[in-house]
Amino acid sequence: MGNREMEELIPLVNRLQDAFSALGQSCLLELPQIAVVGGQSAGKSSVLENFVGRDFLPRGSGIVTRRPLVLQLVTSKAEYAEFLHCKGKKFTDFDEVRHEIEAETDRVTGMNKGISSIPINLRVYSPHVLNLTLIDLPGITKVPVGDQPPDIEYQIREMIMQFITRENCLILAVTPANTDLANSDALKLAKEVDPQGLRTIGVITKLDLMDEGTDARDVLENKLLPLRRGYVGVVNRSQKDIDGKKDIKAAMVAERKFFLSHPAYRHIADRMGTPHLQKVLNQQLTNHIRDTLPNFRNKLQGQLLSIEHEVEAYKNFKPEDPTRKTKALLQMVQQFAVDFEKRIEGSGDQVDTLELSGGAKINRIFHERFPFEIVKMEFNEKELRREISYAIKNIHGIRTGLFTPDMAFEAIVKKQIVKLKGPSLKSVDLVMQELINTVKKCTKKLANFPRLCEETERIVANHIREREGKTKDQVLLLIDIQVSYINTNHEDFIGFANAQQRSSQVHKKTTIGNQGTNLPPSRQIVIRKGWLTISNIGIMKGGSKGYWFVLTAESLSWYKDDEEKEKKYMLPLDNLKVRDVEKSFMSSKHIFALFNTEQRNVYKDYRFLELACDSQEDVDSWKASLLRAGVYPDKSITENDENGQAENFSMDPQLERQVETIRNLVDSYMSIINKCIRDLIPKTIMHLMINNVKDFINSELLAQLYSSEDQNTLMEESAEQAQRRDEMLRMYQALKEALVIIGDINTATVSTPAPPPVDDSWIQHSRRSPPPSPTTQRRPTLSAPLTRPMSGRGPAPAIPSPGPHSGAPPVPFRPGPLPPFPNSSDSFGAPPQVPSRPTRAPPSVPRFGAVKDEAAEP
């Protein structure tokens, strides 16, 4: 590949890939592709051949590469080539490879310069290459010829963009030295897909064909028209050299002599030429591999840790032991019972850090979900007052009552108590479902024995469903008991006298827990912390904004972040309620809102404070926390429902006072019932379901398993499990070997930092109003002497006259009138004869050039 470090890296990477291919898996370490982009006859194919070290690509003038060539290099002991369209045929003669590329191109595109985006896939096997992908792309052209379509420029551009837009692609932007670099289409395309310049390397070809007296020194030194990774100058074989069968090694020797003998390049000769370009690319590959290794190593270590415990069990596996099945059955049932109890009691050694499960989720059902469902059912002021009004009227009948009827109170209270059946039964269903989910998670350890796993899950799930029915019967019985007798002598019941006195304080009652500022210390305890997004305020400022919220029994505060140093606002909870907000079809957030019952602004000029969460479960959890702080959900349509009841109901002042009295009595009694139900339902579920299921697993599960099926059938290991055991042991060894190889790669290679950014805005400018070409500026000075002062080095020696043994290509003398500039299609022929011209610009104006590569030091 061009240097000792890469030669050491090749076998290490190949060993790493072999460690995984032995197990039928692909290595996660993907090497970058290298795409060669440039105009027609810019020397792209020559650069690619020099990098591969083989002469196998078609040559000629005009557009030669008319289909993308995807070249895959594969390390192998033998050296040969294969085409995807010629499966099974091996090419050992690379002249035949060239002929096959030409024939396959003509087969699809015809023989009259047509193009196609269908790639030719070539795979070269060699012991001297790294597993790598190289891409030779058609040259950029603007004028169609032959059978080419009118939009030839657009088609080639789209073809190139398909490859170079990938982040895993290095771009070699090839530009001939005898053209205008500022208008290089290759650099323009590279700039579009790689604006930071981290994947682009400029390559300047045909330095030996520049006009007499001109050179590309300033560009190769990255002083003029700079790129972040600089330029590398190369001298490819001419068409005459190719026709004369000059091999690539001899061409590289001639290239080296050219740079050493040229007065403008000899001081940077070590940073020029194909070997240096190979070194630059090799270093980029090394950097990519080293950058990939940390994440790759972490993945391997994670896989190793995940299978280590299982592998230990496989190492001690003894299928010949006759008592193995009996011991295994007993141990697995015991382990299942322990795991189930740990998941419920919360003392498990395998803690789920992704979601609530087991006992934690049941606790949430008991103390957040169930109370919240009760409150949602309880507080519907409009509906409740309407029912009280109808009850009073129906009890009085045709007469006008003088006193508040206690029968109305009992009728309304019993109806409200019956409504508690819904939330109570729902809690039983939720707990039952969570118990079944817990059983499924615990039976995962029994997966090695499918029948045992299936039978265990079936037996325990059936028992849970059986207990569910009995628990629901008991829950309904508890509520029926409350309905059967309304105890108006309860010590916490306010009675009729107090209810009438509190008729004027209904509004304060609905916000109990939020009143006043002289609160006991318990009110300052933090109830909940977490991230929320303020959605309605963010819209006014261009987007939603997230804050860290802290909820206490007195206030809701939010901070800039979870360090709680910069407080943004503290919102008192007095007179606040919470209500749902319909989710927008364009938003993935779930939203709820806080508002003031006295129609005041909640926050600055906003009547509502809309808060957004990532899931509905988070919304419900925050609502339950707000409920603990005394902020209740609102079910009324508007805040004016109470004041507008006269429009819906015909109530005289006396009836209104009676309704208010009954409402206070119902509220007082229901608070007693709710407190009792919230305490008894979790206890009932715990006793009749959860504890009973734990006792069943500990005492009866093993007996029922023995009675359900034969022990040998239950403990029969699947063929898949036996195969998995062998694969896991092989995987374990492969992972350990791969980690050792990664350590060797880190030891054997050194990465280089990315060069600092440069001002490459000249590429963008060239699209609109291209600056004058540096070569064009230099050409008027060609009548000046061929020597010029060079700062710090003394005068440059005169260019030696060409001779048969000269190391550098001959520089012709050009007298006579000025002929037209040569076409790019003639770039592989003899250097054109260009006469000297009168001087119109100072000799110091820089010419066309290419950039030095900054990945290596001079």
C-alpha positions in Angstrom: 0.0 0.0 0.0 3.0 2.4 0.1 4.4 2.4 3.6 5.4 0.1 6.4 2.6 1.1 8.8 -0.1 0.2 6.3 1.6 -3.1 5.6 1.4 -3.9 9.3 -2.2 -2.8 9.4 -3.4 -4.9 6.5 -2.9 -8.3 8.2 -4.4 -7.0 11.5 -7.6 -5.7 9.9 -7.9 -8.9 7.8 -7.4 -11.0 11.0 -10.2 -9.0 12.6 -12.5 -9.6 9.7 -11.6 -13.3 9.5 -12.5 -13.7 13.2 -16.1 -12.8 12.3 -16.4 -14.4 8.9 -15.6 -17.7 10.6 -18.8 -17.3 12.5 -20.8 -16.2 9.4 -21.0 -12.6 10.6 -19.8 -9.4 9.0 -17.2 -7.3 10.7 -18.6 -3.9 11.8 -15.3 -2.2 10.8 -16.1 -0.7 7.4 -13.3 1.0 5.5 -14.0 4.1 3.4 -14.6 4.2 -0.3 -12.3 6.3 -2.5 -14.0 8.1 -5.4 -12.0 9.8 -8.2 -13.8 12.8 -9.6 -12.7 15.1 -12.4 -13.2 16.3 -15.9 -12.6 14.3 -19.1 -9.0 13.2 -19.7 -8.0 14.8 -16.4 -6.0 11.6 -15.5 -8.5 10.0 -13.1 -7.9 6.5 -14.3 -4.1 6.9 -14.2 -4.3 8.0 -10.6 -6.5 5.1 -9.8 -4.2 2.6 -11.5 -1.2 4.0 -9.7 -3.0 3.5 -6.4 -3.9 -0.1 -7.2 -0.5 -0.8 -8.8 -2.0 -2.5 -11.9 -2.5 -1.3 -15.5 -6.1 -2.5 -16.2 -8.3 0.5 -17.1 -9.2 1.6 -20.7 -7.3 4.6 -22.0 -7.8 7.2 -24.8 -9.0 10.7 -25.5 -12.4 12.2 -24.8 -14.8 10.4 -22.6 -13.3 6.9 -21.9 -15.0 6.0 -18.6 -18.6 5.9 -19.6 -20.0 3.8 -16.7 -19.0 3.9 -13.0 -16.5 1.2 -12.1 -16.8 0.0 -8.5 -13.5 -1.7 -7.8 -13.4 -3.9 -4.7 -10.0 -4.9 -3.4 -9.9 -8.1 -1.4 -6.9 -9.6 0.4 -6.1 -13.0 -0.9 -3.1 -15.3 -1.4 -3.6 -15.5 -5.1 -3.9 -12.6 -7.5 -6.8 -12.5 -10.0 -9.9 -10.5 -10.9 -13.6 -11.3 -11.1 -16.6 -9.4 -12.6 -20.0 -9.5 -11.1 -21.5 -10.1 -14.6 -19.1 -12.9 -15.3 -19.6 -15.1 -12.2 -17.2 -17.9 -11.7 -14.7 -16.6 -14.3 -11.3 -15.6 -13.0 -9.1 -13.2 -14.9 -5.4 -13.5 -14.2 -4.3 -11.4 -17.2 -5.1 -7.7 -16.5 -5.1 -6.9 -20.2 -8.1 -9.2 -20.5 -9.6 -7.2 -17.6 -9.3 -4.0 -19.6 -10.9 -5.6 -22.7 -13.8 -6.9 -20.6 -14.4 -3.4 -19.1 -14.5 -2.0 -22.7 -16.8 -4.7 -23.9 -19.2 -4.5 -21.0 -19.3 -0.7 -21.4 -20.1 -0.9 -25.1 -22.7 -3.6 -24.4 -24.8 -1.2 -22.3 -23.9 2.2 -23.7 -23.2 1.4 -27.4 -20.0 2.3 -29.2 -20.7 6.0 -29.9 -19.7 7.7 -26.6 -23.0 6.9 -24.8 -23.1 6.8 -21.0 -24.9 4.8 -18.3 -25.3 5.0 -14.5 -25.3 1.2 -14.2 -22.0 0.4 -12.5 -19.5 -2.3 -13.5 -18.5 -4.3 -10.4 -15.0 -5.6 -10.5 -13.3 -7.5 -7.6 -9.5 -7.8 -7.5 -7.9 -10.3 -5.2 -4.3 -9.8 -4.2 -2.0 -10.4 -1.3 -0.8 -6.7 -1.5 -4.1 -4.9 -1.0 -6.4 -3.9 1.9 -10.1 -4.7 1.8 -11.2 -1.4 0.2 -13.5 0.0 -2.4 -12.3 2.4 -5.2 -14.7 4.1 -7.6 -13.7 5.3 -11.1 -16.4 7.8 -12.3 -17.1 9.3 -15.8 -15.4 12.6 -16.5 -17.5 15.8 -16.1 -18.5 17.2 -19.5 -20.8 19.9 -20.7 -21.1 19.4 -24.5 -22.8 16.1 -25.7 -21.1 14.1 -28.4 -22.1 11.0 -30.4 -25.0 9.3 -28.8 -24.8 11.3 -25.6 -28.1 12.9 -24.4 -28.5 16.7 -24.4 -28.5 16.7 -20.5 -25.2 14.9 -20.4 -23.8 17.3 -17.8 -26.8 16.8 -15.4 -26.7 13.0 -15.8 -23.0 12.7 -15.0 -23.4 15.1 -12.1 -26.2 13.0 -10.6 -24.1 9.8 -11.2 -21.2 11.3 -9.3 -23.3 12.6 -6.5 -24.7 9.1 -5.8 -21.3 8.1 -4.6 -19.6 11.1 -3.1 -22.6 12.1 -0.8 -21.8 9.2 1.4 -20.0 10.1 4.6 -17.9 7.0 4.2 -16.4 8.2 0.9 -13.0 10.0 0.4 -13.0 12.3 -2.6 -10.0 12.7 -4.9 -10.8 15.9 -6.8 -8.6 15.6 -9.9 -7.8 18.7 -12.0 -5.2 19.0 -14.8 -2.5 21.6 -14.3 -3.1 23.1 -17.7 -6.7 24.1 -17.0 -8.3 26.7 -14.7 -8.3 25.5 -11.1 -10.7 28.2 -9.9 -13.4 26.7 -12.3 -12.7 23.1 -11.4 -16.0 21.2 -11.5 -14.5 18.4 -9.3 -13.8 20.9 -6.5 -17.3 22.4 -6.8 -19.0 19.1 -6.4 -16.7 18.1 -3.5 -17.5 21.4 -1.8 -21.3 20.7 -2.0 -21.1 17.4 -0.3 -18.1 18.1 2.0 -18.4 21.8 3.1 -15.9 21.2 5.9 -13.3 19.8 3.5 -12.5 16.8 5.7 -13.1 14.2 3.0 -11.6 16.1 0.0 -8.0 15.9 -1.3 -7.0 17.9 -4.4 -5.0 16.1 -7.0 -3.1 18.1 -9.7 -2.2 16.1 -12.8 -0.2 17.0 -16.0 2.3 19.2 -14.2 4.7 18.3 -17.0 2.4 19.7 -19.6 2.1 23.3 -18.3 3.1 26.2 -20.5 6.8 27.2 -20.4 7.5 29.6 -17.6 4.5 28.6 -15.6 4.2 26.4 -12.6 1.7 25.4 -9.9 4.0 26.0 -6.9 1.7 28.4 -5.0 -1.2 26.0 -5.3 0.8 23.0 -4.3 2.0 24.9 -1.2 -1.7 25.6 -0.4 -1.1 29.4 -0.6 -3.3 30.0 -3.5 -6.9 28.6 -3.8 -6.4 26.6 -0.6 -8.1 23.4 0.5 -8.2 22.0 4.0 -6.4 18.8 3.2 -4.3 20.5 0.5 -3.2 19.3 -3.0 -0.9 16.6 -4.2 0.8 16.9 -7.6 1.3 13.8 -9.7 2.8 13.1 -13.1 1.1 10.2 -14.9 2.2 8.2 -17.9 1.6 9.9 -21.3 -0.2 8.0 -24.0 3.2 7.4 -25.6 4.4 5.8 -22.4 1.3 3.6 -22.3 1.6 2.6 -25.9 5.3 1.8 -25.2 4.2 -0.5 -22.3 6.0 1.5 -19.7 5.1 -0.1 -16.4 3.8 1.8 -13.4 7.0 1.3 -11.3 9.1 3.0 -14.1 6.6 5.8 -14.4 6.9 6.5 -10.6 10.7 6.7 -10.9 10.3 9.2 -13.8 7.8 11.1 -11.7 10.2 11.3 -8.8 12.9 12.7 -11.1 10.6 15.3 -12.5 9.8 16.8 -9.0 13.4 16.6 -7.9 14.7 18.4 -11.0 12.0 21.0 -11.4 13.2 24.3 -9.8 9.6 25.2 -8.6 8.9 21.8 -7.0 12.1 20.3 -5.8 11.8 21.9 -2.3 8.4 20.1 -1.9 9.3 16.9 -3.8 8.8 14.8 -0.7 5.2 15.9 -0.6 4.5 15.3 -4.3 3.9 12.3 -6.5 1.9 9.1 -6.5 3.7 7.5 -3.5 2.9 10.5 -1.4 -0.7 10.4 -2.5 -0.8 6.8 -1.5 0.7 7.8 1.9 -2.0 10.5 2.4 -4.8 8.1 1.6 -3.3 5.4 3.8 -3.1 7.8 6.6 -6.8 8.7 6.1 -7.7 5.1 6.2 -5.6 4.6 9.3 -7.3 7.6 11.0 -10.7 6.2 10.0 -9.9 2.8 11.4 -8.5 4.3 14.7 -11.5 6.6 15.0 -13.8 3.6 14.5 -12.1 1.3 16.9 -13.2 2.8 20.3 -16.9 2.4 19.5 -16.2 -1.0 17.9 -14.3 -2.1 21.0 -17.1 -1.0 23.3 -19.6 -3.0 21.2 -17.4 -6.1 21.4 -16.9 -5.7 25.2 -20.6 -5.2 25.6 -21.3 -8.4 23.7 -18.7 -10.3 25.6 -20.2 -9.2 29.0 -23.7 -10.1 27.8 -22.8 -13.7 27.0 -20.1 -14.3 29.7 -22.6 -15.5 32.3 -24.3 -17.8 29.8 -21.0 -19.2 28.6 -20.0 -20.1 32.1 -23.2 -22.2 32.4 -22.5 -23.9 29.1 -18.9 -24.7 30.2 -20.3 -26.7 33.1 -23.0 -28.5 31.1 -23.0 -32.3 31.6 -25.6 -34.0 29.4 -24.5 -37.5 30.5 -25.5 -36.9 34.2 -28.7 -39.0 34.8 -30.0 -36.8 37.6 -29.4 -33.6 35.6 -33.0 -33.2 34.6 -34.4 -33.6 38.1 -31.9 -31.2 39.6 -32.4 -28.7 36.8 -36.3 -28.8 37.2 -36.1 -28.2 40.9 -33.5 -25.5 40.6 -35.4 -23.7 37.8 -38.7 -23.7 39.7 -37.0 -22.4 42.8 -35.2 -19.7 40.8 -38.5 -18.7 39.2 -40.1 -18.3 42.6 -37.2 -16.2 43.8 -37.2 -14.0 40.7 -40.9 -13.4 40.9 -40.8 -12.4 44.5 -37.8 -10.1 43.9 -39.6 -8.4 41.0 -42.6 -7.8 43.2 -40.8 -6.8 46.4 -38.2 -4.7 44.6 -35.1 -6.5 45.8 -34.1 -8.0 42.5 -30.5 -8.4 41.4 -31.6 -7.6 37.8 -32.9 -4.0 38.0 -34.8 -2.7 35.0 -33.5 0.8 34.2 -35.6 1.4 31.1 -39.2 1.3 32.5 -41.2 0.6 35.6 -42.2 -3.0 36.1 -43.3 -5.5 38.7 -43.8 -4.1 42.2 -42.9 -0.6 41.2 -45.6 -0.5 38.6 -48.2 -2.0 40.9 -47.2 0.7 43.5 -47.8 3.3 40.9 -51.2 1.8 40.1 -52.1 1.9 43.8 -50.9 5.4 44.7 -51.1 7.4 41.4 -53.4 5.8 38.9 -56.2 4.6 41.2 -56.5 7.9 43.2 -56.3 9.9 39.9 -59.1 7.9 38.4 -61.3 8.5 41.5 -60.7 12.2 41.4 -61.5 12.4 37.7 -64.8 10.7 38.4 -65.5 12.8 41.5 -65.1 16.4 40.3 -67.7 17.1 37.7 -69.4 20.1 39.2 -72.0 20.8 36.5 -73.3 17.3 36.3 -73.3 16.9 40.1 -75.3 20.0 40.7 -77.8 19.1 38.0 -78.4 15.8 39.7 -78.8 17.3 43.1 -81.3 19.8 41.7 -83.4 17.1 40.0 -83.3 14.9 43.2 -84.6 17.8 45.4 -87.4 18.6 43.0 -88.4 15.0 42.5 -88.5 14.4 46.3 -90.7 17.5 46.9 -92.9 16.5 44.0 -95.8 19.0 43.4 -95.1 20.7 46.7 -92.6 23.4 47.4 -90.3 22.2 50.1 -89.3 24.4 53.0 -86.4 22.2 54.2 -83.5 20.4 52.5 -84.5 16.8 52.1 -82.0 14.3 53.5 -83.3 11.7 51.0 -81.7 13.8 48.2 -78.4 13.6 50.0 -78.6 9.8 50.4 -79.6 9.3 46.7 -76.7 11.4 45.4 -74.1 9.9 47.8 -75.1 6.3 46.9 -74.9 7.1 43.2 -71.4 8.6 43.7 -70.3 5.6 45.7 -71.4 3.2 43.0 -69.3 5.1 40.5 -66.2 4.0 42.5 -66.7 0.5 41.1 -65.2 1.5 37.7 -61.9 2.7 39.0 -61.6 -0.1 41.5 -62.2 -2.9 39.0 -59.9 -1.2 36.5 -57.1 -1.2 39.2 -57.7 -5.0 39.6 -57.3 -5.4 35.8 -54.1 -3.4 35.7 -52.5 -5.3 38.6 -53.5 -8.7 37.0 -51.9 -7.7 33.7 -48.7 -6.6 35.4 -48.5 -9.9 37.3 -48.8 -11.8 34.0 -46.1 -9.6 32.5 -43.9 -10.3 35.5 -44.4 -14.0 35.1 -43.4 -13.8 31.4 -40.3 -11.9 32.3 -39.4 -14.5 34.9 -39.9 -17.4 32.6 -37.3 -16.1 30.1 -34.7 -18.0 32.2 -36.6 -21.2 31.3 -36.2 -20.6 27.6 -33.7 -23.4 27.3 -36.5 -25.8 27.9 -39.5 -24.7 25.8 -42.1 -27.1 27.3 -41.2 -26.2 30.9 -41.4 -22.5 30.1 -44.7 -22.9 28.4 -46.3 -25.0 31.1 -45.0 -22.7 33.9 -46.4 -19.7 32.3 -49.8 -21.4 31.6 -50.2 -22.7 35.1 -49.3 -19.5 36.9 -51.3 -17.3 34.5 -54.4 -19.5 35.0 -54.1 -19.1 38.8 -53.7 -15.3 38.5 -56.9 -15.1 36.4 -58.7 -17.3 38.9 -57.7 -14.9 41.8 -58.7 -11.9 39.6 -62.3 -13.1 39.7 -62.3 -13.5 43.5 -60.6 -10.2 44.0 -63.2 -8.4 41.9 -66.0 -10.0 43.9 -64.5 -8.8 47.1 -63.9 -5.3 45.7 -67.6 -5.0 44.6 -68.6 -6.3 48.1 -66.6 -3.5 49.8 -68.4 -0.9 47.7 -71.8 -2.5 48.2 -71.1 -2.4 52.0 -70.5 1.3 51.8 -73.7 1.8 49.8 -75.7 -0.3 52.3 -75.5 2.2 55.1 -74.8 6.0 55.0 -73.2 6.8 58.3 -74.0 10.5 58.9 -72.6 10.2 62.5 -69.1 9.7 61.3 -66.7 11.9 63.2 -65.3 13.5 60.0 -68.8 14.3 58.6 -69.6 18.0 58.7 -73.4 17.6 59.2 -76.3 19.8 58.0 -75.5 22.9 60.2 -71.9 23.2 59.0 -72.8 22.4 55.4 -75.2 25.5 55.4 -72.5 27.7 56.9 -70.0 26.7 54.2 -72.4 27.4 51.3 -70.5 30.6 50.7 -67.1 28.9 50.6 -67.7 26.3 47.8 -65.0 27.8 45.6 -62.4 27.5 48.4 -63.4 23.9 49.0 -62.5 22.8 45.4 -59.0 24.2 45.9 -58.3 22.9 49.3 -54.6 22.3 49.9 -53.7 25.4 47.8 -54.7 28.1 50.2 -52.5 30.6 52.0 -48.8 31.0 52.4 -48.4 30.1 56.1 -48.0 26.4 55.4 -46.6 23.8 57.7 -43.1 22.4 56.9 -44.6 19.4 55.3 -46.0 21.6 52.5 -42.4 22.5 51.5 -41.5 18.9 50.7 -40.7 18.3 47.0 -43.4 16.1 45.4 -41.8 15.7 42.0 -39.0 16.8 39.7 -38.6 16.4 36.0 -38.3 17.9 32.5 -41.3 19.5 30.9 -41.8 21.5 27.8 -43.7 24.8 27.9 -45.4 24.6 24.5 -47.8 27.5 24.2 -45.2 30.1 25.2 -42.6 28.6 23.0 -44.8 29.1 19.9 -44.6 32.9 20.4 -40.8 32.7 20.5 -40.2 30.4 17.6 -40.4 27.0 19.3 -41.2 25.0 22.4 -38.7 25.2 25.2 -37.8 22.6 27.9 -37.3 23.4 31.6 -36.6 21.5 34.8 -39.7 21.6 37.0 -39.9 21.2 40.7 -43.4 20.6 42.3 -44.1 21.1 46.0 -47.3 21.3 47.9 -47.2 25.1 47.7 -45.8 26.0 44.2 -44.6 24.8 40.8 -41.1 26.2 39.9 -39.1 25.8 36.8 -35.4 26.2 36.2 -33.0 26.5 33.2 -31.6 23.0 33.9 -31.5 20.3 36.5 -28.8 22.0 38.5 -31.5 24.3 39.9 -29.3 27.3 40.0 -31.1 29.7 37.6 -34.8 29.8 38.6 -37.1 31.1 35.8 -40.4 31.4 37.6 -42.3 30.1 40.7 -46.0 29.6 40.2 -48.2 29.4 43.4 -50.8 26.6 43.3 -53.6 28.7 44.7 -56.8 28.4 42.7 -55.2 26.2 40.0 -56.7 23.3 38.1 -55.4 21.0 35.4 -57.1 19.9 32.2 -56.3 17.9 29.1 -55.3 19.5 25.8 -56.0 17.8 22.6 -52.8 16.5 20.9 -51.9 18.1 17.6 -51.6 15.8 14.7 -48.2 17.4 13.9 -46.8 17.0 17.4 -45.4 13.9 19.1 -45.9 15.5 22.5 -48.7 14.9 25.0 -50.0 18.1 26.6 -51.9 19.2 29.7 -52.7 22.7 30.9 -52.9 24.6 34.2 -55.4 27.5 34.5 -56.7 29.7 37.3 -60.3 29.1 38.4 -60.8 32.9 39.0 -60.0 33.6 35.3 -56.7 35.3 36.2 -53.5 34.9 34.1 -51.4 32.0 35.2 -48.1 33.2 33.9 -47.4 36.7 32.7 -50.0 37.4 30.0 -51.0 33.8 29.5 -54.3 32.4 30.8 -53.1 28.9 30.4 -49.7 27.2 31.0 -49.5 24.3 28.5 -47.0 21.7 29.6 -45.9 18.8 27.2 -44.5 15.4 28.0 -43.1 12.6 25.7 -45.7 10.1 26.6 -49.3 9.8 28.0 -47.9 7.8 30.9 -45.8 10.9 31.9 -48.8 13.1 31.6 -50.8 10.8 33.9 -47.9 10.7 36.4 -47.6 14.5 36.5 -51.4 14.8 37.0 -51.3 12.4 39.9 -48.4 14.4 41.5 -50.4 17.7 41.0 -53.3 15.9 42.6 -51.2 15.2 45.7 -50.4 18.9 45.8 -54.1 19.8 45.7 -54.4 20.7 42.0 -57.5 18.8 40.8 -58.6 18.0 37.2 -61.3 20.1 35.7 -64.2 18.5 33.9 -66.4 21.6 33.4 -66.8 23.1 30.0 -66.0 26.6 31.1 -65.3 28.4 34.3 -68.7 30.2 34.1 -70.7 27.0 34.4 -71.6 27.6 38.0 -72.6 31.2 37.4 -74.6 30.2 34.3 -76.7 27.5 35.9 -79.7 29.8 35.9 -79.7 29.5 32.1 -79.8 25.7 32.3 -81.9 25.2 35.4 -84.8 27.1 36.8 -83.7 27.6 40.4 -85.0 30.1 42.9 -82.7 31.3 45.7 -84.1 28.8 48.1 -83.5 25.8 45.8 -80.0 27.2 45.1 -79.2 27.2 48.8 -80.5 23.7 49.2 -78.4 22.5 46.2 -75.3 24.1 47.8 -76.0 22.5 51.2 -76.5 19.0 49.6 -73.3 19.6 47.5 -71.3 20.3 50.7 -72.7 17.3 52.5 -72.0 15.0 49.5 -68.5 16.4 49.2 -67.8 15.8 52.9 -69.1 12.3 52.9 -67.5 11.3 49.6 -64.1 12.5 51.0 -64.6 10.0 53.8 -65.6 7.2 51.4 -62.8 8.0 49.0 -60.2 7.9 51.8 -61.6 4.5 52.9 -61.7 3.0 49.4 -58.2 4.3 48.5 -56.9 2.5 51.6 -58.9 -0.8 51.3 -58.7 -1.5 47.6 -54.9 -1.8 47.4 -55.0 -4.0 50.6 -57.6 -6.2 49.1 -55.7 -6.7 45.9 -52.5 -7.3 47.8 -54.0 -10.0 50.0 -56.2 -11.8 47.5 -54.0 -11.6 44.4 -50.4 -10.8 44.9 -49.6 -12.6 48.1 -51.7 -15.5 47.1 -49.9 -15.9 43.8 -46.5 -15.8 45.6 -47.7 -18.5 48.0 -49.0 -20.6 45.0 -45.6 -20.4 43.2 -43.7 -21.4 46.3 -45.9 -24.3 47.4 -47.9 -25.7 44.5 -46.2 -24.9 41.2 -43.7 -27.8 41.3 -46.5 -30.3 42.1 -48.7 -29.1 39.3 -45.7 -29.3 36.8 -45.1 -32.9 37.8 -48.7 -33.7 37.3 -49.1 -31.9 34.0 -46.4 -33.7 31.9 -43.6 -36.3 32.1 -40.4 -34.9 33.6 -38.4 -35.9 30.5 -40.7 -34.1 28.2 -40.6 -30.9 30.4 -36.8 -30.9 30.5 -36.2 -31.7 26.9 -33.7 -29.3 25.4 -34.5 -28.0 21.9 -32.1 -28.5 19.0 -31.9 -24.8 18.6 -30.6 -24.5 22.2 -27.9 -27.1 21.6 -26.8 -25.3 18.5 -26.9 -22.0 20.3 -24.6 -23.4 23.0 -22.0 -24.3 20.4 -22.3 -20.9 18.7 -22.0 -19.0 22.0 -18.8 -20.8 22.8 -17.4 -20.0 19.4 -18.6 -16.4 19.6 -17.0 -16.1 23.0 -13.6 -17.1 21.7 -14.0 -14.9 18.6 -14.8 -11.8 20.7 -11.8 -12.4 22.9 -9.5 -12.7 19.9 -11.0 -9.6 18.3 -10.3 -7.5 21.4 -6.7 -8.7 21.3 -6.4 -7.7 17.7 -7.8 -4.2 18.3 -5.2 -3.7 21.0 -2.5 -4.7 18.4 -3.9 -2.2 15.9 -3.8 0.6 18.4 -0.2 -0.3 19.1 0.9 -0.6 15.5 -0.7 2.6 14.1 -0.6 6.3 14.8 -3.4 8.8 13.9 -2.9 12.4 12.8 -5.3 15.3 13.7 -7.4 16.9 11.0 -5.8 20.0 9.6 -7.2 23.4 10.6 -10.0 24.9 8.4 -9.0 27.2 5.5 -10.8 29.9 3.6 -12.1 27.9 0.6 -14.8 30.4 -0.2 -13.2 30.8 -3.6 -14.9 27.5 -4.7 -18.3 29.0 -4.0 -17.4 32.2 -5.7 -16.3 30.4 -8.8 -19.9 29.2 -9.4 -21.2 32.8 -9.9 -18.3 34.9 -11.0 -15.1 32.9 -11.3 -11.9 34.8 -10.5 -9.2 34.9 -13.2 -7.3 31.7 -13.4 -3.8 31.9 -11.8 -2.5 30.2 -14.9 -4.0 32.8 -17.1 -2.5 35.6 -15.0 0.9 34.0 -15.3 0.9 33.3 -19.0 1.7 36.9 -20.1 5.1 36.6 -18.3 6.3 33.8 -20.4 8.7 36.1 -22.3 10.5 36.7 -19.1 13.7 34.7 -18.4 13.2 31.2 -17.3 15.0 31.9 -14.0 13.5 34.0 -11.2 14.5 34.9 -7.7 13.1 32.6 -5.1 12.8 33.9 -1.5 15.3 32.3 0.9 16.7 30.0 -1.7 18.6 32.2 -4.1 18.0 32.3 -7.8 16.5 29.2 -9.4 18.7 27.4 -11.9 17.8 27.5 -15.5 15.6 24.6 -16.7 18.0 22.1 -18.3 17.7 21.5 -22.0 16.0 18.2 -22.8 18.2 15.3 -23.5 17.8 11.5 -23.8 18.9 10.9 -20.3 17.1 13.8 -18.6 15.1 12.8 -15.6 12.4 15.4 -16.1 10.1 15.6 -19.1 11.5 17.8 -21.9 10.3 21.4 -21.9 10.0 22.5 -25.5 11.1 25.9 -26.8 8.2 27.7 -28.3 9.0 30.4 -30.9 6.5 31.7 -33.4 3.0 33.0 -33.3 0.5 32.0 -30.6 -1.6 29.0 -31.6 -4.9 28.2 -29.8 -4.8 26.5 -26.4 -4.7 22.7 -26.6 -7.9 20.8 -25.8 -8.1 18.6 -22.7 -8.6 15.6 -24.9 -5.0 16.1 -26.2 -3.5 15.9 -22.7 -2.0 12.6 -23.2 -0.2 13.5 -26.5 3.1 15.4 -26.9 3.3 18.7 -25.1 1.9 21.5 -27.4 4.2 24.1 -28.7 3.2 27.5 -27.3 5.3 30.6 -28.3 6.5 33.2 -26.0 4.3 36.3 -25.5 4.8 39.9 -24.5 4.9 40.6 -20.8 1.7 42.2 -19.5 1.8 41.2 -15.8 4.5 41.1 -13.2 6.3 37.7 -12.8 5.3 37.5 -9.1 1.6 36.9 -9.9 0.9 33.3 -8.8 0.0 30.8 -11.4 -2.2 27.7 -11.4 -1.3 25.3 -8.7 -2.3 22.6 -6.4 -2.2 22.2 -2.7 0.3 20.5 -0.5 -1.0 17.7 1.6 -1.1 18.7 5.3 -1.3 15.2 6.6 2.5 14.8 6.2 5.3 17.1 7.2 7.8 18.3 4.6 
